[in-house]
């Protein structure tokens, strides 16, 4: 637009209007001067406004930027919160019974189209001392490559076996406790930090699912006892840094030959190093050698009408360190397995559960055989009340030898 042409047009119109009314009003020279001054001011304002006006192209660019910034408000983006929580009561042979707030675990999902999703679970627990403990159970960014493959990066639940990645939430687990060896101090890995490919594909009439990963791997804990070092445990909790520079690769393959039945095989292999001393000064560690670290597992699940049967086996083996490291010692093996059956009565909200577990550790005080029996009442599919009793057989006087009564109410949302 020609600014000078517009301005001249306005001046001409105003002057013409002034002269057309001259015969009626016959303004003085001073009045005409004032009118011309006002017209000049109006023209200056109009020029400035025209200069500040956006062109059509600029308006289109602004509209595009606004649309891009508002993508999260569009139906293409899904925001969802799920999670679970539980409260309960525990009474063991050697301790007075006490109420407890088990876990509050909100899970967040942010998905953009069928391209990417952020998934994260926070875990809040109230400790015995009343302090609130907060943990990041997992956090991943998932890229949906195609219908058969997803690339997952971040901290993820270990795909070794079924319990940790699929069954540990309290509203899904049919008993108030985890099988011995499948918790945070057992034979089965808990979580890892790295990348994994997971998905599923058909083989004729057979369906499969898979997970393959590479991660920072675990770290080892040593303890000093009877004048020498020995392995105390394996920390497979998903470390945010790789303290020993050794990676672990692993995965699981699940096969579903027919509806209701799944068989899974798992394995992981790599290196792990002693990085801390239980109840000791870890600064004394030096020249620790990387030990062999191997995990194998197998699991199955069978659902037939109202009856569910499942089982799982995991073995973690850590090799010896024969070098000159401070905590050099022999290797160790942790092994655990369980079988669980559950039956829900027809046309009823009642369910019976029984589980047997055998956990073997390098330390006699941790060895445990457990029978757990329970009765559940399903208020809804995601709100469950549980009563159970555990018959525990372990080293006399240890926690593993204490029978327990447990009550729990769990809610998934």
TORKOL-4160 file (C-alpha; in steps of 0.2 Angstrom, whole numbers, padded with zeros to 4 digits, m for minus):
413
<pt num="1" X="0000" Y="0000" Z="0000"/>
<pt num="2" X="0007" Y="0018" Z="m0005"/>
<pt num="3" X="0007" Y="0028" Z="0012"/>
<pt num="4" X="0010" Y="0044" Z="0003"/>
<pt num="5" X="m0005" Y="0042" Z="m0009"/>
<pt num="6" X="m0017" Y="0038" Z="0006"/>
<pt num="7" X="m0010" Y="0053" Z="0016"/>
<pt num="8" X="m0013" Y="0065" Z="0000"/>
<pt num="9" X="m0031" Y="0058" Z="m0002"/>
<pt num="10" X="m0035" Y="0062" Z="0016"/>
<pt num="11" X="m0028" Y="0079" Z="0015"/>
<pt num="12" X="m0037" Y="0083" Z="m0001"/>
<pt num="13" X="m0054" Y="0077" Z="0007"/>
<pt num="14" X="m0052" Y="0087" Z="0022"/>
<pt num="15" X="m0047" Y="0103" Z="0012"/>
<pt num="16" X="m0061" Y="0101" Z="0000"/>
<pt num="17" X="m0073" Y="0099" Z="0014"/>
<pt num="18" X="m0066" Y="0114" Z="0022"/>
<pt num="19" X="m0068" Y="0125" Z="0006"/>
<pt num="20" X="m0085" Y="0117" Z="0003"/>
<pt num="21" X="m0091" Y="0124" Z="0019"/>
<pt num="22" X="m0082" Y="0141" Z="0017"/>
<pt num="23" X="m0097" Y="0149" Z="0010"/>
<pt num="24" X="m0107" Y="0145" Z="0026"/>
<pt num="25" X="m0095" Y="0148" Z="0039"/>
<pt num="26" X="m0081" Y="0158" Z="0031"/>
<pt num="27" X="m0067" Y="0153" Z="0044"/>
<pt num="28" X="m0053" Y="0165" Z="0048"/>
<pt num="29" X="m0035" Y="0162" Z="0044"/>
<pt num="30" X="m0031" Y="0156" Z="0061"/>
<pt num="31" X="m0045" Y="0143" Z="0061"/>
<pt num="32" X="m0038" Y="0137" Z="0044"/>
<pt num="33" X="m0021" Y="0135" Z="0051"/>
<pt num="34" X="m0027" Y="0125" Z="0066"/>
<pt num="35" X="m0037" Y="0114" Z="0055"/>
<pt num="36" X="m0021" Y="0111" Z="0044"/>
<pt num="37" X="m0011" Y="0107" Z="0060"/>
<pt num="38" X="m0023" Y="0094" Z="0066"/>
<pt num="39" X="m0024" Y="0086" Z="0048"/>
<pt num="40" X="m0005" Y="0085" Z="0049"/>
<pt num="41" X="m0005" Y="0076" Z="0066"/>
<pt num="42" X="m0018" Y="0064" Z="0059"/>
<pt num="43" X="m0008" Y="0060" Z="0044"/>
<pt num="44" X="0008" Y="0057" Z="0055"/>
<pt num="45" X="m0003" Y="0045" Z="0066"/>
<pt num="46" X="m0009" Y="0036" Z="0050"/>
<pt num="47" X="0008" Y="0034" Z="0043"/>
<pt num="48" X="0014" Y="0026" Z="0059"/>
<pt num="49" X="m0001" Y="0014" Z="0060"/>
<pt num="50" X="0002" Y="0009" Z="0042"/>
<pt num="51" X="0021" Y="0006" Z="0045"/>
<pt num="52" X="0016" Y="m0005" Z="0061"/>
<pt num="53" X="0003" Y="m0015" Z="0051"/>
<pt num="54" X="0008" Y="m0033" Z="0047"/>
<pt num="55" X="0008" Y="m0039" Z="0030"/>
<pt num="56" X="m0003" Y="m0054" Z="0024"/>
<pt num="57" X="0012" Y="m0065" Z="0024"/>
<pt num="58" X="0017" Y="m0060" Z="0042"/>
<pt num="59" X="m0001" Y="m0064" Z="0048"/>
<pt num="60" X="0000" Y="m0081" Z="0040"/>
<pt num="61" X="0017" Y="m0085" Z="0049"/>
<pt num="62" X="0010" Y="m0079" Z="0066"/>
<pt num="63" X="m0005" Y="m0090" Z="0063"/>
<pt num="64" X="0006" Y="m0105" Z="0060"/>
<pt num="65" X="0017" Y="m0102" Z="0075"/>
<pt num="66" X="0001" Y="m0101" Z="0086"/>
<pt num="67" X="m0005" Y="m0117" Z="0079"/>
<pt num="68" X="0011" Y="m0126" Z="0082"/>
<pt num="69" X="0013" Y="m0120" Z="0100"/>
<pt num="70" X="m0005" Y="m0126" Z="0103"/>
<pt num="71" X="m0003" Y="m0143" Z="0098"/>
<pt num="72" X="m0004" Y="m0150" Z="0115"/>
<pt num="73" X="m0022" Y="m0143" Z="0116"/>
<pt num="74" X="m0027" Y="m0153" Z="0101"/>
<pt num="75" X="m0035" Y="m0170" Z="0100"/>
<pt num="76" X="m0018" Y="m0177" Z="0093"/>
<pt num="77" X="m0011" Y="m0176" Z="0111"/>
<pt num="78" X="m0017" Y="m0187" Z="0124"/>
<pt num="79" X="m0014" Y="m0183" Z="0143"/>
<pt num="80" X="m0018" Y="m0197" Z="0155"/>
<pt num="81" X="m0014" Y="m0201" Z="0173"/>
<pt num="82" X="m0016" Y="m0218" Z="0181"/>
<pt num="83" X="m0008" Y="m0227" Z="0195"/>
<pt num="84" X="m0012" Y="m0236" Z="0211"/>
<pt num="85" X="m0011" Y="m0235" Z="0230"/>
<pt num="86" X="m0013" Y="m0247" Z="0245"/>
<pt num="87" X="m0015" Y="m0247" Z="0264"/>
<pt num="88" X="m0014" Y="m0261" Z="0276"/>
<pt num="89" X="m0010" Y="m0270" Z="0292"/>
<pt num="90" X="0004" Y="m0282" Z="0296"/>
<pt num="91" X="0007" Y="m0294" Z="0311"/>
<pt num="92" X="0022" Y="m0305" Z="0312"/>
<pt num="93" X="0027" Y="m0317" Z="0326"/>
<pt num="94" X="0041" Y="m0307" Z="0333"/>
<pt num="95" X="0033" Y="m0289" Z="0331"/>
<pt num="96" X="0017" Y="m0281" Z="0337"/>
<pt num="97" X="0005" Y="m0278" Z="0323"/>
<pt num="98" X="0005" Y="m0261" Z="0314"/>
<pt num="99" X="m0005" Y="m0252" Z="0301"/>
<pt num="100" X="0004" Y="m0245" Z="0286"/>
<pt num="101" X="0003" Y="m0234" Z="0271"/>
<pt num="102" X="0011" Y="m0245" Z="0258"/>
<pt num="103" X="0013" Y="m0236" Z="0242"/>
<pt num="104" X="0005" Y="m0221" Z="0232"/>
<pt num="105" X="0011" Y="m0222" Z="0214"/>
<pt num="106" X="0004" Y="m0210" Z="0201"/>
<pt num="107" X="0008" Y="m0215" Z="0183"/>
<pt num="108" X="0008" Y="m0201" Z="0170"/>
<pt num="109" X="0006" Y="m0203" Z="0151"/>
<pt num="110" X="0009" Y="m0189" Z="0138"/>
<pt num="111" X="0006" Y="m0196" Z="0120"/>
<pt num="112" X="0008" Y="m0186" Z="0104"/>
<pt num="113" X="m0002" Y="m0195" Z="0090"/>
<pt num="114" X="0005" Y="m0213" Z="0087"/>
<pt num="115" X="0022" Y="m0206" Z="0087"/>
<pt num="116" X="0029" Y="m0204" Z="0104"/>
<pt num="117" X="0024" Y="m0206" Z="0122"/>
<pt num="118" X="0032" Y="m0201" Z="0139"/>
<pt num="119" X="0028" Y="m0213" Z="0153"/>
<pt num="120" X="0033" Y="m0211" Z="0171"/>
<pt num="121" X="0029" Y="m0218" Z="0188"/>
<pt num="122" X="0033" Y="m0209" Z="0205"/>
<pt num="123" X="0032" Y="m0220" Z="0221"/>
<pt num="124" X="0029" Y="m0212" Z="0238"/>
<pt num="125" X="0030" Y="m0223" Z="0253"/>
<pt num="126" X="0029" Y="m0219" Z="0272"/>
<pt num="127" X="0044" Y="m0227" Z="0281"/>
<pt num="128" X="0044" Y="m0235" Z="0299"/>
<pt num="129" X="0051" Y="m0218" Z="0305"/>
<pt num="130" X="0037" Y="m0208" Z="0298"/>
<pt num="131" X="0047" Y="m0200" Z="0284"/>
<pt num="132" X="0040" Y="m0200" Z="0266"/>
<pt num="133" X="0051" Y="m0208" Z="0254"/>
<pt num="134" X="0050" Y="m0203" Z="0235"/>
<pt num="135" X="0057" Y="m0213" Z="0221"/>
<pt num="136" X="0056" Y="m0213" Z="0202"/>
<pt num="137" X="0051" Y="m0230" Z="0198"/>
<pt num="138" X="0053" Y="m0228" Z="0180"/>
<pt num="139" X="0053" Y="m0214" Z="0166"/>
<pt num="140" X="0054" Y="m0218" Z="0148"/>
<pt num="141" X="0051" Y="m0209" Z="0131"/>
<pt num="142" X="0044" Y="m0222" Z="0119"/>
<pt num="143" X="0045" Y="m0220" Z="0100"/>
<pt num="144" X="0032" Y="m0230" Z="0090"/>
<pt num="145" X="0043" Y="m0235" Z="0075"/>
<pt num="146" X="0029" Y="m0246" Z="0068"/>
<pt num="147" X="0016" Y="m0258" Z="0073"/>
<pt num="148" X="0029" Y="m0271" Z="0078"/>
<pt num="149" X="0042" Y="m0261" Z="0086"/>
<pt num="150" X="0044" Y="m0247" Z="0100"/>
<pt num="151" X="0061" Y="m0239" Z="0105"/>
<pt num="152" X="0061" Y="m0236" Z="0123"/>
<pt num="153" X="0074" Y="m0225" Z="0132"/>
<pt num="154" X="0076" Y="m0220" Z="0150"/>
<pt num="155" X="0074" Y="m0229" Z="0166"/>
<pt num="156" X="0063" Y="m0244" Z="0163"/>
<pt num="157" X="0056" Y="m0259" Z="0173"/>
<pt num="158" X="0067" Y="m0275" Z="0170"/>
<pt num="159" X="0059" Y="m0286" Z="0156"/>
<pt num="160" X="0067" Y="m0301" Z="0164"/>
<pt num="161" X="0052" Y="m0312" Z="0169"/>
<pt num="162" X="0034" Y="m0306" Z="0171"/>
<pt num="163" X="0032" Y="m0301" Z="0190"/>
<pt num="164" X="0042" Y="m0285" Z="0190"/>
<pt num="165" X="0036" Y="m0277" Z="0174"/>
<pt num="166" X="0018" Y="m0283" Z="0174"/>
<pt num="167" X="0012" Y="m0289" Z="0191"/>
<pt num="168" X="0021" Y="m0279" Z="0205"/>
<pt num="169" X="0007" Y="m0265" Z="0206"/>
<pt num="170" X="m0003" Y="m0269" Z="0222"/>
<pt num="171" X="m0020" Y="m0269" Z="0214"/>
<pt num="172" X="m0014" Y="m0282" Z="0201"/>
<pt num="173" X="m0003" Y="m0293" Z="0213"/>
<pt num="174" X="m0016" Y="m0306" Z="0220"/>
<pt num="175" X="m0007" Y="m0306" Z="0237"/>
<pt num="176" X="m0001" Y="m0292" Z="0248"/>
<pt num="177" X="0017" Y="m0296" Z="0246"/>
<pt num="178" X="0030" Y="m0300" Z="0232"/>
<pt num="179" X="0037" Y="m0317" Z="0231"/>
<pt num="180" X="0053" Y="m0319" Z="0241"/>
<pt num="181" X="0068" Y="m0315" Z="0229"/>
<pt num="182" X="0057" Y="m0304" Z="0217"/>
<pt num="183" X="0058" Y="m0288" Z="0228"/>
<pt num="184" X="0071" Y="m0275" Z="0229"/>
<pt num="185" X="0084" Y="m0287" Z="0237"/>
<pt num="186" X="0082" Y="m0303" Z="0228"/>
<pt num="187" X="0087" Y="m0313" Z="0213"/>
<pt num="188" X="0077" Y="m0304" Z="0200"/>
<pt num="189" X="0083" Y="m0287" Z="0193"/>
<pt num="190" X="0071" Y="m0273" Z="0197"/>
<pt num="191" X="0075" Y="m0259" Z="0184"/>
<pt num="192" X="0088" Y="m0253" Z="0172"/>
<pt num="193" X="0093" Y="m0237" Z="0163"/>
<pt num="194" X="0097" Y="m0238" Z="0145"/>
<pt num="195" X="0087" Y="m0242" Z="0128"/>
<pt num="196" X="0077" Y="m0256" Z="0123"/>
<pt num="197" X="0067" Y="m0262" Z="0108"/>
<pt num="198" X="0050" Y="m0270" Z="0112"/>
<pt num="199" X="0035" Y="m0276" Z="0103"/>
<pt num="200" X="0026" Y="m0291" Z="0096"/>
<pt num="201" X="0023" Y="m0300" Z="0079"/>
<pt num="202" X="0013" Y="m0315" Z="0074"/>
<pt num="203" X="0021" Y="m0331" Z="0067"/>
<pt num="204" X="0006" Y="m0339" Z="0059"/>
<pt num="205" X="m0007" Y="m0342" Z="0072"/>
<pt num="206" X="0005" Y="m0340" Z="0086"/>
<pt num="207" X="0008" Y="m0323" Z="0094"/>
<pt num="208" X="0024" Y="m0317" Z="0101"/>
<pt num="209" X="0031" Y="m0302" Z="0111"/>
<pt num="210" X="0049" Y="m0297" Z="0114"/>
<pt num="211" X="0060" Y="m0285" Z="0123"/>
<pt num="212" X="0079" Y="m0283" Z="0119"/>
<pt num="213" X="0089" Y="m0270" Z="0129"/>
<pt num="214" X="0106" Y="m0263" Z="0133"/>
<pt num="215" X="0109" Y="m0254" Z="0150"/>
<pt num="216" X="0121" Y="m0248" Z="0163"/>
<pt num="217" X="0118" Y="m0264" Z="0172"/>
<pt num="218" X="0120" Y="m0267" Z="0191"/>
<pt num="219" X="0132" Y="m0263" Z="0204"/>
<pt num="220" X="0139" Y="m0276" Z="0218"/>
<pt num="221" X="0139" Y="m0274" Z="0237"/>
<pt num="222" X="0153" Y="m0282" Z="0247"/>
<pt num="223" X="0153" Y="m0286" Z="0266"/>
<pt num="224" X="0168" Y="m0289" Z="0277"/>
<pt num="225" X="0164" Y="m0304" Z="0288"/>
<pt num="226" X="0176" Y="m0316" Z="0298"/>
<pt num="227" X="0191" Y="m0307" Z="0292"/>
<pt num="228" X="0188" Y="m0308" Z="0273"/>
<pt num="229" X="0177" Y="m0300" Z="0260"/>
<pt num="230" X="0162" Y="m0308" Z="0252"/>
<pt num="231" X="0148" Y="m0303" Z="0240"/>
<pt num="232" X="0133" Y="m0296" Z="0250"/>
<pt num="233" X="0121" Y="m0293" Z="0236"/>
<pt num="234" X="0117" Y="m0286" Z="0218"/>
<pt num="235" X="0109" Y="m0269" Z="0216"/>
<pt num="236" X="0099" Y="m0269" Z="0200"/>
<pt num="237" X="0089" Y="m0253" Z="0203"/>
<pt num="238" X="0092" Y="m0243" Z="0187"/>
<pt num="239" X="0108" Y="m0232" Z="0190"/>
<pt num="240" X="0108" Y="m0215" Z="0182"/>
<pt num="241" X="0127" Y="m0217" Z="0178"/>
<pt num="242" X="0138" Y="m0232" Z="0174"/>
<pt num="243" X="0151" Y="m0232" Z="0189"/>
<pt num="244" X="0161" Y="m0246" Z="0182"/>
<pt num="245" X="0159" Y="m0243" Z="0163"/>
<pt num="246" X="0152" Y="m0260" Z="0160"/>
<pt num="247" X="0136" Y="m0263" Z="0150"/>
<pt num="248" X="0123" Y="m0277" Z="0151"/>
<pt num="249" X="0113" Y="m0283" Z="0137"/>
<pt num="250" X="0097" Y="m0294" Z="0139"/>
<pt num="251" X="0079" Y="m0297" Z="0135"/>
<pt num="252" X="0064" Y="m0308" Z="0135"/>
<pt num="253" X="0054" Y="m0318" Z="0122"/>
<pt num="254" X="0036" Y="m0322" Z="0125"/>
<pt num="255" X="0026" Y="m0335" Z="0115"/>
<pt num="256" X="0007" Y="m0336" Z="0115"/>
<pt num="257" X="0003" Y="m0352" Z="0106"/>
<pt num="258" X="m0016" Y="m0351" Z="0110"/>
<pt num="259" X="m0027" Y="m0339" Z="0120"/>
<pt num="260" X="m0024" Y="m0338" Z="0138"/>
<pt num="261" X="m0007" Y="m0346" Z="0139"/>
<pt num="262" X="0010" Y="m0338" Z="0138"/>
<pt num="263" X="0028" Y="m0345" Z="0140"/>
<pt num="264" X="0042" Y="m0333" Z="0142"/>
<pt num="265" X="0061" Y="m0335" Z="0142"/>
<pt num="266" X="0073" Y="m0322" Z="0148"/>
<pt num="267" X="0092" Y="m0319" Z="0149"/>
<pt num="268" X="0105" Y="m0305" Z="0152"/>
<pt num="269" X="0124" Y="m0305" Z="0152"/>
<pt num="270" X="0137" Y="m0292" Z="0155"/>
<pt num="271" X="0149" Y="m0286" Z="0169"/>
<pt num="272" X="0147" Y="m0279" Z="0186"/>
<pt num="273" X="0159" Y="m0272" Z="0199"/>
<pt num="274" X="0159" Y="m0270" Z="0218"/>
<pt num="275" X="0156" Y="m0252" Z="0221"/>
<pt num="276" X="0151" Y="m0251" Z="0240"/>
<pt num="277" X="0153" Y="m0260" Z="0256"/>
<pt num="278" X="0138" Y="m0265" Z="0267"/>
<pt num="279" X="0140" Y="m0255" Z="0284"/>
<pt num="280" X="0158" Y="m0251" Z="0279"/>
<pt num="281" X="0169" Y="m0237" Z="0272"/>
<pt num="282" X="0167" Y="m0239" Z="0253"/>
<pt num="283" X="0182" Y="m0227" Z="0250"/>
<pt num="284" X="0194" Y="m0241" Z="0254"/>
<pt num="285" X="0189" Y="m0250" Z="0238"/>
<pt num="286" X="0202" Y="m0250" Z="0224"/>
<pt num="287" X="0207" Y="m0260" Z="0209"/>
<pt num="288" X="0191" Y="m0269" Z="0209"/>
<pt num="289" X="0189" Y="m0281" Z="0194"/>
<pt num="290" X="0174" Y="m0282" Z="0183"/>
<pt num="291" X="0165" Y="m0299" Z="0187"/>
<pt num="292" X="0154" Y="m0309" Z="0175"/>
<pt num="293" X="0136" Y="m0306" Z="0178"/>
<pt num="294" X="0123" Y="m0318" Z="0170"/>
<pt num="295" X="0104" Y="m0319" Z="0173"/>
<pt num="296" X="0092" Y="m0333" Z="0166"/>
<pt num="297" X="0074" Y="m0334" Z="0168"/>
<pt num="298" X="0058" Y="m0343" Z="0163"/>
<pt num="299" X="0040" Y="m0339" Z="0166"/>
<pt num="300" X="0022" Y="m0345" Z="0161"/>
<pt num="301" X="0004" Y="m0340" Z="0164"/>
<pt num="302" X="m0012" Y="m0349" Z="0160"/>
<pt num="303" X="m0029" Y="m0342" Z="0162"/>
<pt num="304" X="m0044" Y="m0355" Z="0160"/>
<pt num="305" X="m0061" Y="m0347" Z="0164"/>
<pt num="306" X="m0060" Y="m0342" Z="0182"/>
<pt num="307" X="m0044" Y="m0351" Z="0186"/>
<pt num="308" X="m0027" Y="m0343" Z="0184"/>
<pt num="309" X="m0010" Y="m0352" Z="0186"/>
<pt num="310" X="0007" Y="m0344" Z="0184"/>
<pt num="311" X="0025" Y="m0347" Z="0189"/>
<pt num="312" X="0042" Y="m0339" Z="0187"/>
<pt num="313" X="0060" Y="m0344" Z="0189"/>
<pt num="314" X="0075" Y="m0332" Z="0190"/>
<pt num="315" X="0094" Y="m0336" Z="0193"/>
<pt num="316" X="0107" Y="m0322" Z="0195"/>
<pt num="317" X="0125" Y="m0328" Z="0195"/>
<pt num="318" X="0140" Y="m0316" Z="0198"/>
<pt num="319" X="0158" Y="m0323" Z="0195"/>
<pt num="320" X="0173" Y="m0322" Z="0205"/>
<pt num="321" X="0186" Y="m0308" Z="0206"/>
<pt num="322" X="0203" Y="m0316" Z="0207"/>
<pt num="323" X="0213" Y="m0300" Z="0205"/>
<pt num="324" X="0221" Y="m0288" Z="0218"/>
<pt num="325" X="0206" Y="m0278" Z="0222"/>
<pt num="326" X="0201" Y="m0274" Z="0240"/>
<pt num="327" X="0185" Y="m0284" Z="0239"/>
<pt num="328" X="0191" Y="m0298" Z="0228"/>
<pt num="329" X="0182" Y="m0314" Z="0233"/>
<pt num="330" X="0173" Y="m0329" Z="0226"/>
<pt num="331" X="0157" Y="m0328" Z="0216"/>
<pt num="332" X="0139" Y="m0330" Z="0221"/>
<pt num="333" X="0122" Y="m0336" Z="0215"/>
<pt num="334" X="0105" Y="m0330" Z="0219"/>
<pt num="335" X="0090" Y="m0341" Z="0214"/>
<pt num="336" X="0071" Y="m0340" Z="0216"/>
<pt num="337" X="0055" Y="m0347" Z="0209"/>
<pt num="338" X="0037" Y="m0347" Z="0213"/>
<pt num="339" X="0021" Y="m0355" Z="0208"/>
<pt num="340" X="0004" Y="m0347" Z="0211"/>
<pt num="341" X="m0014" Y="m0352" Z="0208"/>
<pt num="342" X="m0030" Y="m0342" Z="0210"/>
<pt num="343" X="m0048" Y="m0346" Z="0208"/>
<pt num="344" X="m0063" Y="m0334" Z="0207"/>
<pt num="345" X="m0079" Y="m0341" Z="0211"/>
<pt num="346" X="m0093" Y="m0340" Z="0198"/>
<pt num="347" X="m0105" Y="m0326" Z="0200"/>
<pt num="348" X="m0095" Y="m0320" Z="0215"/>
<pt num="349" X="m0083" Y="m0307" Z="0220"/>
<pt num="350" X="m0073" Y="m0319" Z="0231"/>
<pt num="351" X="m0056" Y="m0326" Z="0226"/>
<pt num="352" X="m0044" Y="m0339" Z="0233"/>
<pt num="353" X="m0025" Y="m0338" Z="0231"/>
<pt num="354" X="m0011" Y="m0349" Z="0235"/>
<pt num="355" X="0008" Y="m0347" Z="0231"/>
<pt num="356" X="0024" Y="m0356" Z="0235"/>
<pt num="357" X="0041" Y="m0348" Z="0234"/>
<pt num="358" X="0058" Y="m0355" Z="0236"/>
<pt num="359" X="0072" Y="m0342" Z="0237"/>
<pt num="360" X="0091" Y="m0347" Z="0239"/>
<pt num="361" X="0104" Y="m0334" Z="0243"/>
<pt num="362" X="0123" Y="m0335" Z="0247"/>
<pt num="363" X="0118" Y="m0330" Z="0264"/>
<pt num="364" X="0109" Y="m0342" Z="0275"/>
<pt num="365" X="0100" Y="m0329" Z="0284"/>
<pt num="366" X="0091" Y="m0324" Z="0268"/>
<pt num="367" X="0086" Y="m0341" Z="0262"/>
<pt num="368" X="0067" Y="m0343" Z="0263"/>
<pt num="369" X="0053" Y="m0355" Z="0258"/>
<pt num="370" X="0036" Y="m0348" Z="0259"/>
<pt num="371" X="0018" Y="m0354" Z="0258"/>
<pt num="372" X="0006" Y="m0339" Z="0256"/>
<pt num="373" X="m0013" Y="m0342" Z="0256"/>
<pt num="374" X="m0026" Y="m0328" Z="0254"/>
<pt num="375" X="m0044" Y="m0323" Z="0251"/>
<pt num="376" X="m0048" Y="m0308" Z="0241"/>
<pt num="377" X="m0064" Y="m0298" Z="0239"/>
<pt num="378" X="m0066" Y="m0288" Z="0223"/>
<pt num="379" X="m0077" Y="m0273" Z="0226"/>
<pt num="380" X="m0073" Y="m0269" Z="0208"/>
<pt num="381" X="m0061" Y="m0274" Z="0195"/>
<pt num="382" X="m0048" Y="m0261" Z="0201"/>
<pt num="383" X="m0053" Y="m0261" Z="0220"/>
<pt num="384" X="m0048" Y="m0276" Z="0230"/>
<pt num="385" X="m0047" Y="m0281" Z="0248"/>
<pt num="386" X="m0035" Y="m0295" Z="0253"/>
<pt num="387" X="m0032" Y="m0306" Z="0268"/>
<pt num="388" X="m0017" Y="m0318" Z="0268"/>
<pt num="389" X="m0006" Y="m0328" Z="0280"/>
<pt num="390" X="0012" Y="m0332" Z="0276"/>
<pt num="391" X="0020" Y="m0348" Z="0283"/>
<pt num="392" X="0039" Y="m0344" Z="0282"/>
<pt num="393" X="0053" Y="m0356" Z="0284"/>
<pt num="394" X="0071" Y="m0349" Z="0285"/>
<pt num="395" X="0086" Y="m0348" Z="0297"/>
<pt num="396" X="0080" Y="m0348" Z="0315"/>
<pt num="397" X="0079" Y="m0331" Z="0322"/>
<pt num="398" X="0080" Y="m0322" Z="0305"/>
<pt num="399" X="0066" Y="m0311" Z="0297"/>
<pt num="400" X="0064" Y="m0325" Z="0284"/>
<pt num="401" X="0058" Y="m0337" Z="0298"/>
<pt num="402" X="0044" Y="m0326" Z="0304"/>
<pt num="403" X="0026" Y="m0331" Z="0299"/>
<pt num="404" X="0015" Y="m0316" Z="0295"/>
<pt num="405" X="m0003" Y="m0311" Z="0294"/>
<pt num="406" X="m0007" Y="m0297" Z="0281"/>
<pt num="407" X="m0022" Y="m0287" Z="0277"/>
<pt num="408" X="m0022" Y="m0275" Z="0262"/>
<pt num="409" X="m0034" Y="m0263" Z="0252"/>
<pt num="410" X="m0027" Y="m0259" Z="0235"/>
<pt num="411" X="m0035" Y="m0247" Z="0222"/>
<pt num="412" X="m0029" Y="m0245" Z="0204"/>
<pt num="413" X="m0035" Y="m0229" Z="0195"/>
